């Protein structure tokens, strides 16, 4: 993970003139408190990408839940499903080999990073 660039992205997003959405703020708070989640998502995405052209962020989330539960037995660890779209966008922004790996749709509130809504198909499914 390119920690400096994601920190810069977070700082840039928080300094924008407009306020970032509540879900995006919750994502950034979780992401910075749990960098191992991003690392696991990237690891598993690369494993999947070696065999398939496209991947599912939801499937990767379930794999991370499985791995964290098996390795730490931390009953308090929770992954919020609201973070799916943000992690998919962050991975595609930060990991050149994973660009185009996820099929994305428009978000209800445009995030401060990732593809613009105007370039994505509409739909309820956001990543």
N, CA, C and O of each residue as an XYZ file, in Angstrom:
508
protein
N       0.831     -1.178      0.000
C       0.000      0.000      0.000
C       0.875      1.241      0.000
O       1.909      1.279      0.668
N       0.475      2.226     -0.727
C       1.215      3.466     -0.783
C       0.665      4.401      0.287
O      -0.169      5.261      0.002
N       1.128      4.233      1.497
C       0.566      4.940      2.635
C       0.668      6.457      2.488
O      -0.262      7.171      2.863
N       1.771      6.957      1.954
C       1.917      8.404      1.801
C       0.879      8.962      0.847
O       0.302     10.017      1.110
N       0.632      8.272     -0.258
C      -0.316      8.803     -1.223
C      -1.750      8.719     -0.716
O      -2.550      9.604     -1.020
N      -2.107      7.679      0.052
C      -3.467      7.637      0.598
C      -3.630      8.682      1.685
O      -4.709      9.254      1.838
N      -2.569      8.941      2.444
C      -2.641     10.011      3.440
C      -2.816     11.349      2.746
O      -3.613     12.175      3.190
N      -2.086     11.574      1.664
C      -2.240     12.803      0.899
C      -3.648     12.921      0.336
O      -4.232     14.005      0.346
N      -4.197     11.813     -0.156
C      -5.545     11.807     -0.705
C      -6.556     12.158      0.377
O      -7.480     12.936      0.139
N      -6.383     11.588      1.565
C      -7.277     11.888      2.689
C      -7.182     13.354      3.067
O      -8.204     14.012      3.259
N      -5.965     13.872      3.177
C      -5.766     15.277      3.536
C      -6.388     16.183      2.484
O      -7.050     17.167      2.815
N      -6.174     15.849      1.219
C      -6.758     16.632      0.129
C      -8.278     16.622      0.218
O      -8.915     17.668      0.097
N      -8.859     15.446      0.430
C     -10.315     15.322      0.495
C     -10.882     16.129      1.656
O     -11.922     16.771      1.513
N     -10.211     16.102      2.799
C     -10.744     16.800      3.976
C     -10.590     18.311      3.865
O     -11.267     19.053      4.577
N      -9.709     18.777      2.983
C      -9.508     20.215      2.825
C     -10.320     20.812      1.682
O     -10.291     22.023      1.463
N     -11.039     19.972      0.961
C     -11.849     20.476     -0.157
C     -12.851     21.509      0.343
O     -13.210     21.510      1.520
N     -13.296     22.376     -0.537
C     -14.261     23.403     -0.148
C     -15.585     22.773      0.284
O     -16.227     23.246      1.222
N     -15.983     21.712     -0.400
C     -17.229     21.058     -0.012
C     -16.939     20.007      1.048
O     -15.836     19.465      1.135
N     -17.939     19.741      1.834
C     -17.794     18.747      2.892
C     -17.942     17.357      2.270
O     -18.834     17.129      1.453
N     -17.071     16.436      2.658
C     -17.203     15.091      2.127
C     -18.397     14.425      2.787
O     -18.793     14.785      3.896
N     -18.962     13.453      2.094
C     -20.139     12.768      2.599
C     -19.857     12.001      3.884
O     -18.718     11.639      4.178
N     -20.913     11.766      4.634
C     -20.789     11.068      5.915
C     -20.207      9.671      5.739
O     -19.349      9.261      6.521
N     -20.655      8.935      4.728
C     -20.142      7.585      4.507
C     -18.669      7.611      4.126
O     -17.901      6.751      4.556
N     -18.274      8.589      3.325
C     -16.858      8.684      2.960
C     -16.007      9.034      4.174
O     -14.911      8.496      4.326
N     -16.483      9.913      5.032
C     -15.733     10.259      6.236
C     -15.576      9.040      7.135
O     -14.502      8.815      7.693
N     -16.642      8.251      7.279
C     -16.564      7.029      8.079
C     -15.571      6.047      7.471
O     -14.833      5.371      8.188
N     -15.561      5.974      6.129
C     -14.591      5.114      5.450
C     -13.166      5.534      5.782
O     -12.349      4.699      6.171
N     -12.857      6.836      5.629
C     -11.495      7.310      5.880
C     -11.089      7.064      7.326
O      -9.950      6.682      7.596
N     -12.012      7.281      8.254
C     -11.704      7.040      9.667
C     -11.355      5.567      9.887
O     -10.374      5.253     10.563
N     -12.149      4.673      9.322
C     -11.899      3.238      9.470
C     -10.600      2.846      8.771
O      -9.789      2.103      9.324
N     -10.411      3.343      7.572
C      -9.229      2.998      6.787
C      -7.935      3.356      7.524
O      -6.998      2.559      7.556
N      -7.885      4.534      8.105
C      -6.667      4.955      8.798
C      -6.478      4.238     10.135
O      -5.355      4.121     10.624
N      -7.566      3.761     10.721
C      -7.456      3.002     11.968
C      -7.136      1.525     11.713
O      -6.672      0.823     12.611
N      -7.386      1.059     10.484
C      -7.234     -0.367     10.154
C      -6.534     -0.565      8.809
O      -7.138     -1.121      7.892
N      -5.290     -0.132      8.662
C      -4.613     -0.244      7.364
C      -4.428     -1.689      6.912
O      -4.267     -1.940      5.717
N      -4.447     -2.639      7.835
C      -4.298     -4.048      7.463
C      -5.450     -4.536      6.588
O      -5.281     -5.479      5.815
N      -6.625     -3.903      6.702
C      -7.771     -4.307      5.865
C      -7.452     -4.036      4.404
O      -7.672     -4.894      3.548
N      -6.937     -2.852      4.114
C      -6.569     -2.516      2.737
C      -5.518     -3.493      2.220
O      -5.623     -3.989      1.098
N      -4.516     -3.765      3.031
C      -3.447     -4.676      2.617
C      -3.997     -6.061      2.277
O      -3.594     -6.662      1.281
N      -4.912     -6.565      3.099
C      -5.519     -7.872      2.816
C      -6.376     -7.828      1.561
O      -6.329     -8.748      0.744
N      -7.159     -6.767      1.401
C      -7.998     -6.646      0.201
C      -7.145     -6.651     -1.063
O      -7.485     -7.316     -2.041
N      -6.043     -5.914     -1.044
C      -5.150     -5.867     -2.206
C      -4.538     -7.246     -2.459
O      -4.492     -7.710     -3.598
N      -4.081     -7.883     -1.416
C      -3.486     -9.223     -1.548
C      -4.473    -10.199     -2.194
O      -4.128    -10.900     -3.145
N      -5.692    -10.239     -1.676
C      -6.686    -11.178     -2.195
C      -7.166    -10.777     -3.587
O      -7.472    -11.643     -4.407
N      -7.238     -9.473     -3.865
C      -7.628     -9.017     -5.204
C      -6.591     -9.453     -6.236
O      -6.950     -9.871     -7.337
N      -5.325     -9.360     -5.892
C      -4.271     -9.791     -6.819
C      -4.320    -11.298     -7.041
O      -4.111    -11.766     -8.160
N      -4.592    -12.054     -5.993
C      -4.726    -13.503     -6.160
C      -5.879    -13.829     -7.104
O      -5.745    -14.674     -7.989
N      -7.002    -13.161     -6.913
C      -8.172    -13.400     -7.759
C      -7.910    -12.925     -9.189
O      -8.271    -13.597    -10.156
N      -7.278    -11.762     -9.305
C      -7.019    -11.172    -10.631
C      -6.088    -12.050    -11.469
O      -6.154    -12.020    -12.698
N      -5.235    -12.818    -10.826
C      -4.341    -13.717    -11.556
C      -5.137    -14.798    -12.298
O      -4.643    -15.390    -13.258
N      -6.364    -15.049    -11.849
C      -7.201    -16.083    -12.474
C      -8.398    -15.536    -13.233
O      -8.885    -16.179    -14.163
N      -8.879    -14.363    -12.852
C     -10.084    -13.780    -13.442
C      -9.849    -12.327    -13.820
O      -9.033    -11.639    -13.207
N     -10.569    -11.868    -14.832
C     -10.417    -10.489    -15.287
C     -11.091     -9.499    -14.337
O     -10.589     -8.392    -14.140
N     -12.204     -9.881    -13.759
C     -12.945     -8.985    -12.875
C     -13.138     -9.631    -11.515
O     -13.107    -10.853    -11.373
N     -13.339     -8.777    -10.518
C     -13.535     -9.280     -9.170
C     -14.692     -8.600     -8.476
O     -15.252     -7.624     -8.976
N     -15.037     -9.116     -7.341
C     -16.128     -8.607     -6.543
C     -15.586     -8.111     -5.204
O     -14.974     -8.872     -4.455
N     -15.812     -6.843     -4.911
C     -15.357     -6.295     -3.644
C     -16.092     -6.967     -2.495
O     -15.528     -7.134     -1.413
N     -17.336     -7.351     -2.713
C     -18.097     -8.027     -1.652
C     -17.465     -9.372     -1.314
O     -17.356     -9.739     -0.144
N     -17.051    -10.098     -2.339
C     -16.393    -11.385     -2.102
C     -15.087    -11.176     -1.332
O     -14.781    -11.927     -0.406
N     -14.333    -10.170     -1.712
C     -13.077     -9.885     -1.033
C     -13.314     -9.503      0.433
O     -12.538     -9.892      1.306
N     -14.377     -8.748      0.704
C     -14.714     -8.391      2.084
C     -14.971     -9.638      2.916
O     -14.517     -9.738      4.056
N     -15.700    -10.587      2.340
C     -15.989    -11.819      3.083
C     -14.701    -12.599      3.352
O     -14.547    -13.205      4.412
N     -13.789    -12.581      2.402
C     -12.502    -13.258      2.607
C     -11.709    -12.582      3.725
O     -11.091    -13.264      4.542
N     -11.720    -11.265      3.767
C     -11.020    -10.550      4.839
C     -11.667    -10.867      6.183
O     -10.969    -11.093      7.171
N     -12.991    -10.886      6.223
C     -13.680    -11.247      7.473
C     -13.232    -12.624      7.939
O     -12.944    -12.826      9.119
N     -13.175    -13.559      7.019
C     -12.764    -14.931      7.323
C     -11.340    -14.950      7.878
O     -11.086    -15.526      8.936
N     -10.426    -14.320      7.163
C      -9.014    -14.333      7.555
C      -8.790    -13.667      8.909
O      -8.065    -14.198      9.750
N      -9.407    -12.510      9.124
C      -9.211    -11.801     10.384
C      -9.778    -12.624     11.533
O      -9.169    -12.702     12.600
N     -10.923    -13.230     11.327
C     -11.519    -14.047     12.387
C     -10.632    -15.253     12.719
O     -10.464    -15.601     13.888
N     -10.069    -15.882     11.693
C      -9.227    -17.054     11.926
C      -7.891    -16.701     12.571
O      -7.373    -17.462     13.389
N      -7.340    -15.561     12.209
C      -6.000    -15.231     12.691
C      -5.997    -14.459     14.001
O      -5.019    -14.519     14.747
N      -7.078    -13.730     14.299
C      -7.071    -12.924     15.512
C      -8.146    -13.319     16.512
O      -8.007    -13.051     17.705
N      -9.204    -13.947     16.047
C     -10.361    -14.264     16.897
C     -10.880    -13.017     17.607
O     -11.414    -13.102     18.713
N     -10.722    -11.865     16.970
C     -11.203    -10.602     17.526
C     -12.701    -10.484     17.263
O     -13.116    -10.170     16.148
N     -13.496    -10.732     18.273
C     -14.958    -10.689     18.137
C     -15.474     -9.271     17.906
O     -16.596     -9.097     17.430
N     -14.680     -8.264     18.233
C     -15.104     -6.878     18.066
C     -14.802     -6.316     16.684
O     -15.285     -5.238     16.338
N     -14.009     -7.031     15.888
C     -13.660     -6.538     14.551
C     -14.874     -6.618     13.641
O     -15.502     -7.669     13.513
N     -15.192     -5.503     13.015
C     -16.331     -5.447     12.108
C     -15.915     -4.715     10.838
O     -15.183     -3.727     10.887
N     -16.391     -5.212      9.707
C     -16.207     -4.528      8.424
C     -17.573     -4.016      7.989
O     -18.517     -4.793      7.848
N     -17.673     -2.736      7.781
C     -18.933     -2.117      7.386
C     -19.131     -2.262      5.876
O     -18.261     -1.889      5.089
N     -20.270     -2.800      5.487
C     -20.556     -2.969      4.059
C     -20.618     -1.635      3.322
O     -20.479     -1.610      2.099
N     -20.823     -0.531      4.028
C     -20.841      0.781      3.377
C     -19.478      1.150      2.796
O     -19.384      2.079      1.994
N     -18.434      0.445      3.184
C     -17.087      0.772      2.714
C     -16.720      0.081      1.398
O     -15.667      0.368      0.829
N     -17.558     -0.811      0.913
C     -17.247     -1.548     -0.324
C     -16.780     -0.629     -1.443
O     -15.669     -0.764     -1.956
N     -17.643      0.304     -1.810
C     -17.363      1.160     -2.970
C     -16.099      1.984     -2.781
O     -15.347      2.201     -3.731
N     -15.865      2.439     -1.568
C     -14.685      3.264     -1.318
C     -13.401      2.445     -1.415
O     -12.404      2.922     -1.958
N     -13.415      1.226     -0.895
C     -12.222      0.390     -1.007
C     -11.950      0.024     -2.467
O     -10.796      0.027     -2.896
N     -12.980     -0.285     -3.225
C     -12.782     -0.605     -4.644
C     -12.167      0.586     -5.373
O     -11.239      0.415     -6.163
N     -12.670      1.774     -5.119
C     -12.141      2.979     -5.759
C     -10.712      3.266     -5.311
O      -9.861      3.633     -6.122
N     -10.457      3.098     -4.026
C      -9.109      3.356     -3.513
C      -8.104      2.380     -4.117
O      -7.006      2.781     -4.502
N      -8.470      1.113     -4.202
C      -7.548      0.133     -4.794
C      -7.277      0.450     -6.257
O      -6.136      0.350     -6.709
N      -8.299      0.827     -6.997
C      -8.075      1.146     -8.406
C      -7.254      2.422     -8.557
O      -6.494      2.551     -9.517
N      -7.390      3.358     -7.636
C      -6.573      4.578     -7.673
C      -5.116      4.301     -7.315
O      -4.210      4.849     -7.943
N      -4.883      3.459     -6.317
C      -3.552      3.276     -5.756
C      -2.774      2.096     -6.323
O      -1.551      2.045     -6.188
N      -3.449      1.161     -6.947
C      -2.804     -0.061     -7.432
C      -2.999     -0.177     -8.946
O      -4.032     -0.678     -9.389
N      -2.032      0.274     -9.746
C      -2.192      0.275    -11.200
C      -2.552     -1.093    -11.791
O      -3.276     -1.165    -12.783
N      -2.056     -2.167    -11.195
C      -2.354     -3.496    -11.731
C      -3.801     -3.927    -11.479
O      -4.251     -4.925    -12.042
N      -4.529     -3.194    -10.649
C      -5.929     -3.542    -10.367
C      -6.919     -2.593    -11.040
O      -8.126     -2.707    -10.822
N      -6.429     -1.666    -11.848
C      -7.336     -0.741    -12.543
C      -8.224     -1.520    -13.507
O      -7.748     -2.328    -14.305
N      -9.509     -1.259    -13.414
C     -10.476     -1.941    -14.253
C     -10.917     -3.295    -13.709
O     -11.718     -3.984    -14.340
N     -10.404     -3.679    -12.550
C     -10.725     -4.974    -11.955
C     -12.160     -5.026    -11.441
O     -12.825     -6.055    -11.555
N     -12.634     -3.925    -10.880
C     -13.992     -3.867    -10.340
C     -14.920     -3.164    -11.323
O     -14.527     -2.203    -11.985
N     -16.151     -3.652    -11.408
C     -17.182     -2.952    -12.175
C     -17.861     -1.986    -11.225
O     -18.371     -2.386    -10.179
N     -17.866     -0.726    -11.589
C     -18.396      0.304    -10.690
C     -19.638      0.949    -11.269
O     -19.854      0.978    -12.481
N     -20.432      1.457    -10.375
C     -21.634      2.199    -10.727
C     -21.596      3.543    -10.008
O     -20.750      3.791     -9.149
N     -22.537      4.397    -10.388
C     -22.608      5.715     -9.768
C     -22.890      5.602     -8.280
O     -23.608      4.707     -7.834
N     -22.316      6.518     -7.524
C     -22.623      6.639     -6.106
C     -23.727      7.685     -5.939
O     -23.869      8.590     -6.761
N     -24.492      7.548     -4.883
C     -25.527      8.561     -4.627
C     -24.896      9.909     -4.355
O     -25.375     10.935     -4.838
N     -23.819      9.910     -3.580
C     -23.051     11.138     -3.321
C     -21.650     10.887     -3.874
O     -20.953      9.971     -3.437
N     -21.252     11.704     -4.828
C     -19.953     11.546     -5.484
C     -18.831     11.607     -4.462
O     -18.746     12.549     -3.675
N     -17.964     10.589     -4.477
C     -16.814     10.606     -3.569
C     -15.767     11.579     -4.089
O     -15.817     12.006     -5.243
N     -14.827     11.923     -3.235
C     -13.792     12.885     -3.599
C     -12.649     12.236     -4.357
O     -11.705     12.922     -4.750
N     -12.714     10.932     -4.570
C     -11.684     10.214     -5.320
C     -12.372      9.136     -6.147
O     -13.544      8.825     -5.939
N     -11.630      8.582     -7.074
C     -12.209      7.558     -7.941
C     -12.884      8.180     -9.148
O     -12.836      9.395     -9.340
N     -13.515      7.340     -9.962
C     -14.130      7.844    -11.189
C     -15.315      8.757    -10.905
O     -16.000      8.618     -9.892
N     -15.536      9.675    -11.805
C     -16.667     10.597    -11.690
C     -17.952      9.839    -12.014
O     -17.954      8.949    -12.864
N     -19.032     10.187    -11.343
C     -20.322      9.555    -11.588
C     -20.751      9.672    -13.040
O     -21.373      8.757    -13.581
N     -20.423     10.790    -13.674
C     -20.841     11.010    -15.064
C     -20.229      9.988    -16.023
O     -20.721      9.824    -17.140
N     -19.172      9.304    -15.610
C     -18.512      8.315    -16.459
C     -18.919      6.885    -16.127
O     -18.398      5.939    -16.718
N     -19.852      6.719    -15.182
C     -20.254      5.389    -14.732
C     -21.732      5.145    -15.004
O     -22.526      6.085    -15.045
N     -22.098      3.883    -15.189
C     -23.519      3.577    -15.381
C     -24.284      3.780    -14.071
O     -23.731      3.580    -12.990
N     -25.567      4.180    -14.170
C     -26.366      4.334    -12.960
C     -26.718      2.983    -12.381
O     -26.606      1.957    -13.052
N     -27.144      2.988    -11.133
C     -27.592      1.752    -10.522
C     -27.435      1.780     -9.016
O     -26.691      2.591     -8.465
N     -28.150      0.883     -8.364
C     -28.083      0.768     -6.915
C     -26.770      0.152     -6.460
O     -26.253      0.486     -5.394
N     -26.230     -0.756     -7.279
C     -25.004     -1.444     -6.929
C     -23.843     -0.499     -7.203
O     -23.666     -0.066     -8.341
N     -23.040     -0.166     -6.179
C     -22.022      0.872     -6.333
C     -20.613      0.353     -6.523
O     -19.727      1.144     -6.847
N     -20.361     -0.900     -6.343
C     -19.004     -1.407     -6.617
C     -19.033     -2.896     -6.852
O     -17.991     -3.503     -7.097
